[in-house]
């Protein structure tokens, strides 16, 4: 299985367009060793020719252009992207679909809940149903991923992850922000004996999630914030990481501690917020995650399983 990280940052990318916090400011000025990043998405392929995208970020067009494996190959209109799989209906994960509206066949996979949210918004009607098939999947059931031209050689099992409803739906029921089991999911993707797990958003570790991820050959996991109160301390927001539906990396209930007893062969943080100090390759925080066996995803990273 071929894996390409199309984007590795959280919403807004890195440096975020309107962020003047230290990490973003220094990255923009070039005074820190930190690679710029687009918003998170990963592409996977069983044969290196036909690809499935995991989420369609607002930076999808840029990501298509930056990755030669996703360039058109035959005829006047073509795309190696045969399918898109959504892990939530957050803007970070679905806005890129609007850059894929030019009558190009692909299959859009999501939970029934996510498809319902998209159906409520008429702008997604720009995805012509004559070309874009919408297919729903149930949690905890193995599904053979197919594209517009048939099976892709990839199997998928989706599973519930603690999270929250999309930001734009928070006002509907402020007392139940966690939403349903189908609002935030993780993915297990397999091709033959190769297997990866993709969890770009997670509010907390549970025993069930730990057991599911145990023994994974490759895990992409929510790396949004270093500390739970990161945005509060910087004066950017009143929301903690928990309020936003994200575990912090550091702290007693953070990801580093949560994975101490979970055997995962290769662990990579993805969906990293523009304020997170691990983006600075020379920071003590970056050194700490490396010492604990974690990598930080960057755009263009390629992995073969």
C-alpha positions, 0 to 999 in steps of 0.5 A: 500500500502506498500512502501520501500525506497531502496535508498535515496541518489543522484548519487554516494550515500552517502558518495560518493566514491570520495567525500572528502567534509566535510559531506562525509568525516565525515560520512566516518570517523564516526565523524558525526551522518549520515547514509550511503545511496545508490542511490535513488529508491523506491519499492511499493506493493499493497499486500506485495508480488509483487513489482514495483520499481520506478527507478533502481539505480546503487545500485540495486543489493545491495538494493535487498540483503538488503531488504528481501521483494525482495528476491527470494521465489520460484524455482531456479530463482524468483523475487518479483519485477514484474515491474520497472517504470522510471522517467527519463533516467538519469544514476542514474535511469536506470543503475540498469537495467543492474543488472536485466539482468539474464533472469528474467521476469518483465515489464519495464515502461517508457515514449516513450521518455525514451524508445527511449533513452534506445533503442539508447544504445545497452548495454540495449539490455542485457535485453532480450525481451523474458523476459523483456517487455517494455511498454510506457505510456502517461502523465496525463493518468491513467494506471493500472500497470502490471507485468510479471504475470498480474495486480499488484493492483497499478494504476499510473498517470505520469505527467511532472516536470520541469527538464532537459535532462540526463547528457549524452545527454546535448551535443546534444543541449546545448541551450535546456537542459530542454528537452521535457515534457517526459524527467523528470516526477513525478508519482502518485501511488494509491492502493485502497484509498492509494496514494503517489507522487514520484518526485525525480527530479524537477527544480522548483515549478510551480502552476500546480505542486503545485495543483497536489501535494496538499492534497497528503498523502505521497510525496517523493520530490527532496532533492538534494541540500541545497543551489543552489550554494552548489557545487560552494562554495565547489569548486566541480563544476561550476554548480548550482542546477538550472543548474543541474535541481534541486531545492534547499531546502533553499532560496526564491525559494527553496522547503521549501518556495515553499511548505509553502502553499501546504498541504501535509500530509507527506513530505520526501526529497529523492535523497539527494546529498552527500554534503547536510548538512541535511544528518548530523542528528545534523546539523542546516539544518536538524533541520530546515527541521524538524521544517518545517514538512519535513523528510529525507529519509533513506535506509530501511524506510518502510511506510504503507498507 
